[in-house]
Amino acid sequence: MPQTTWTPAFLESMRQVGDPPADTVVAELFAGGATVVQAVNYLMRDLVENDDLPSQALPQHVRDYFRESPLPGWADPARLALGTELFHRFGPLTILLLNCYSLPVCYAARRGVQVLARTDRLHSNPRRRVVETAQLVIDVMSPGGLDPGSRGAGLRSAQKVRLMHAMVRHMLGKDPSWDPALGLPINQEDLAGTLCAFSVAVLKGLARLEVELSAAEVDAYMHTWNVVGHVMGVRDELLPGDFAAGEVLSDRIGERNFEACPEGQMMTRALLDMMAAMVPGTVFDEVPAQFVRHFVGEAIADMLAVPKRHEGPFIGAWKVVGHTTDFATDHSILARGLARRFSGLLIDGLLLANRGGNRVPFNIPSEVRQVWGVNWR
């Protein structure tokens, strides 16, 4: 879609638009009565833990939803393969950026973050939510994840999350306490903003770590996430054609929605505490906040009430990594080296995490673990 059509009026209209195909599935489920609601609850509970298709106990139209081929006709297998290869090379850094860049910019959107606050999962159990989000990213970006022929894990995960979004939209949309001024819960503008956080923000974060990517690699990564966005119900007119367009869309959504609020600050605090708790010892405790400031910038970090660093950028943790402080004046070298170390520790923490009472482990496919140097579960 031409960038000139992403006007404030158009984006505001998108706040009243949900995802009709998934919304119809959920509406028909609820029309079936209590037994169907019980089946939906089962489906929601197993969205991440279960890689298989939903139970045969679910109605036929739900099973049909999962069996449909969700890839758009414009999906390019060669670009998807290159996007996957890029994730292979920089996956740990991507997971770091997910936590220190993508999620915080989502929390800065005052209207969109209200859904997270109302569903009460992220701040009450941030580790579970972050594990689920990271698992989705790994599923869609792993080899074969978006392969419609083999029904890759990424397709199943994206379809399930799309249905979960429709469930939340259905329930909150009927809640009389939901403020209509916020728009529909998980509306098209919020979906597009989140998609940009997973594509544009990650590419910008890699650039800030001085990771050099070719134009073809940047294009492939954007294309891959556009395909994921389509599978998850984002309208095609909100899928940016390239990285430059993605920056424009991301900036326009941010200008309209970024605003300090208690809910965004609460989510950010829970995320920072979770990252500090997942890495052993205390020397890295301030690193998550420092990285968030490094990536999102001072204005958004202040909006989110991210603590300011004390003794200079990353110095204490940098000493533990084993380097001298001679590089302290070169912030990019410091950030890049520490990011690689901290991202590995964060992956270790995710592998040790669980997703609730069933204690299902965080799963990284074997071929990906080998590339990342992670050889255990």
N, C-alpha and C positions, 0 to 999 in steps of 0.2 A: 504494500500500500504506500502511496507517495507520502513523504514525511509531512507535507503541507496539510494533509487531512487529519493529522494527530493534533487537532486543535483542542483547547480547553473544553469547548462545547462537546466535541466528539468524545473525548475521554470521560467527561462527566456523564454522558449518555451511557457509556459502557459500564458505569457503576450500577446501572439498573438491569444489566443483562447477565444472566447466569450461563448455564451450559445445558440447553434444551435436551439433547439426547440422553445425557446422564440423569438430568432432573426428571425426565419421563420415567426412566427405569425405577428411580427411588419412589416417585409418586405412586406408581403401580404397585410397588412392594407394600407401601403403607396402606394402600387401598385394600390389601388382602387380609388385613386383620392382625390380631396378636401373634398368631403362629408365624406369620411372615416376618413380623418385627423381631421375633426371637431369632429367626434365621439371619436377618440382617445384622443383628448384634453379633452373631457368631462370625459372619463375614467380616465385620469391622474389626473384631478382636484378632482375626487371623490375617489382616491385610499384609503385614510384613513377615510374620513368622512362617506362613505357609506359602511355598512357591508354586503349589499346584493350582489348578483351576478350582473354582468354588464348589462346594458340596452339591451333590445331586439332589439334596433336599431343597435347594433353592428353585424357584419357579423357572419355567423354560425360558422366559424372556430375559432373565438375568444371565442364564447360561449362554444364551444367544449373544448377549452383549459382549461377553468375554471371548466368544469364538469368532466374532467378526474380525476381518482384517483391518486394523486401525491405521496402517501407514498411508500417508497421502500419496497421490500419484506423482508428485514432484520430488519424492525422496530419492536421493542419489546414493546408491550403494558405495560408490568409490569415495565420496565425501564422508559418508558415515564411517567407513573403514579408517579413513585418515583421522577423523575425530576420535575414534576409539584408540588409535595408536598414540595420539597426543596424550590422552588420558593415561595410557600405560606408562608413558615416560614421566609424567608430572602428577600422577595420582595423589601421592601423599601431600604435595603442596596444594593440590586442588581441595583436598579434605580440610587442610588448614584454612584455606581461603573461604570455604563454606562456613566455617565457624567464626572466622575473624573478619569477614567482609560481607558475604552474601546474607547470612542471617541477620547481622546487625542492621544492614540497610533496609531489610524487610521490617524490622522493629521500629525504624524511624518513621514509617508511614502510619500516622496516627489513626486514620480510619480503618486501614487494613488490619492493624495489630489488635483491634478490638475483638476479632474472631478468636485469636489465640488466647486472649485473656478470658474470654467467655467459655471456651472449651476446657480451660483449666488444666491442660496437660503439660504445657511447656514449662511453666514456672513450678508446678508441683512435682514433675518428674522430668527435668530437662535432659538428663542422660538418655532416657528412653527415647525422647523425641529426636534428639540429635542422632542417635544410633539409627532410628528409622529413616531420617532424612539422608544420612550418609549412605545407608543401604540402598535407597532409591537411586542415588547418584551412581553408585558402583554397579547396580543392576543394569541401568540403561547404558552405561558407558563401557561395560565389559564385552568381550568378544561374543557375538551372537545375541547380545542383549535385545537388540531391536530387529532380530531376524523373524519375519512373519512365518517363514516356513517351519522353523523349529519352535515357534511360540516362545521366544527367548524370555528370560527372567525379567528383563527390562520392560518388555511389553506388558507382561502380567502385572508388574509392580505399578507401572504408570496407569494402567486401566483400573486397578484397585484403588489407588489414591484418587483418581478422578471420581470414582463412585463414592468414596469417603467424603470428598468435597461436596458432592451433591447431597449426601446425607446431612452434613452440617448445614448446608444452605436450606434444606427442607425444615430442619428442626428450629434453627435460629430465625428463619424467615417467618415462622408461625408463632414465635415468642413475642407476646405483646410488649415486653420490655426492650426489645430491639429497636434502636433509634433509626427510623427510615432515612434520616439525613446521612447515615453512614453508607447508604446504598445496600444492595443485596449482599449478604455474606458471601465471601469468596467470589466476587464479581469479576468481570472481564478485565477491568483496569488493574485490579489487584493481582489477578493471574498473570497478566502481562508484566507487571512490575516484578513479580517473583521470578518469572522466566528470565528477565534481564539480569536479576541478581545471580542467577546460576550460570549465565553465559557471559554477558558483558562484564560483570564485576569480576569474574574469575580471570578473564583475559586481561583486564586492567590490573588486577592483582599480580599476575605473572609478570607483566611489564614492569611493575614497581619493584619486583624482585630481580629485574634485569634478565629475565628469561627471554631469550630471543626466539621468536617464532616467525616462520615464513608467512607470506600473505595467504598461501594455500592452506596452511594449518589453521590460521585464524578463521578463514572462510569455512573450513570443514567443521570447526568446533561450533561456530554459530549455526551452521546448517543442521548439525546433529541435534542441538537443543531446540531449534525450530521444529524439527520432526517430533521431538519429545513433547514440545508444547502443543502441537497438533493432536497427538495421542491423548494428551491430558485435557483437551477441550478448549484450548485457547483459539480464538477466531483467527483465521488466516490474515485478516487485515491488521492484526496486532502482532504479527510475526515480522520482525525487522529483516530486511533482505540481506543486510551485511552488518559488519561491526560498527561502521560509522552511523548507520541508521539506528542500530541498537543503542548507541550512546545518546542519540537525539531522543529516542523514545524514553530511555531510562531517565534522562535529565528532565524531560517534560513531566513524567509521572512524579518524580521527586519534587519538583517545584510545586506541584499541586498538593502533595500529600505529606511531605516531611514536616513534622512539627513535634516539639517536645510533649510528652504525655506520660503519666504515671505507668501506664501499661507497658509502653515501649521500654521505659527504664527498668521496670521490674523484670521483663523478659531478658534484657541485656545483662542485668546483674546475675540472674540465674544461669545464663550461658557462661559468663566469666567464671563464676564459682564452679560450675561443672568442669570446665577445662582445667582449672587449677587443681581440682580434686582428682582428675584422671591421670595427671602426671605426678610421679612419685617425688617426695621431698617438698621443700618449700622454696627453693631458689628460683623456680620458674613461675611462682605464683603471680607475679606482676606481668609476666610476659603476655598473657592473653589480652589484657587491657592495653598494653603497649602496641601490640600488633593491630588491635582494632583501631586505635588512633592512627597508626601508620597507614592503614588501608582506607578507612572511610574518611579521614581528614578531621581536623580539629572541630569544625563547625558541627558536623553530625555527631562526633564523639561527645561533644558538650551537650548536644540535644539529648543524647542517650545517657548522660551522667556517667560516662566512662571515667574512672579515676585517672588522674594525670600521673605520668611517670615521675619518679623522684630523682635518682642519681644519674640521670642521663640515659640515652636510649640503649636499653638491653644490657648495660654494663655488667651487672652482677651475674646474670645468666651466661653472658658471653665468656666470663672467666671460667665458669664451670665447663663450658663446651671444650675448653682447652686452648684457647687462643689468648694472646696478650691483649692489652687494651690499646695497643698502638693504632688499631683500626677504628677506635671510638669516634674519630672525627669523620669517618667515611660511613655514613648511615646506611648506604645501599649495600656495601660489603657486609656490614654488621647484620643487617636485616636478612640478607640472602642466606648467610651461613647459619644464623640462628633459626631461620624458618625451616631449613632442611632438617636440623636436629630436632626442633620442637615438633614438626609434623610427624616424624617417626615415633616420637614418644606419644603423640596423640593417637596415632594408629594403634600402637600397643594398648593404650587405654581403651579404645573402642573394642578391640578384640577381647579384652577382659570384661567388658561391660555385658549386661544382660538387658532384656526387654521386659522385665516384669516377672510375675510369678512362675512362668514356664521356663525362665532362664535360657531362652534361646540365644545362642551366640551370634555375634556379628559375623557375617560370612563374606569372605573375599575369595573369589574363584582361584583355583590353584595356579592357573597360568598368570593371573594378575599378581598373586603373592610372590611368585618367583621373580617377576620383573621388579617388584618393589623390595625384594630382599626380605620378605616376611614369610617364613617357612613353617609356621605353626598356626594353630587355630586357637 
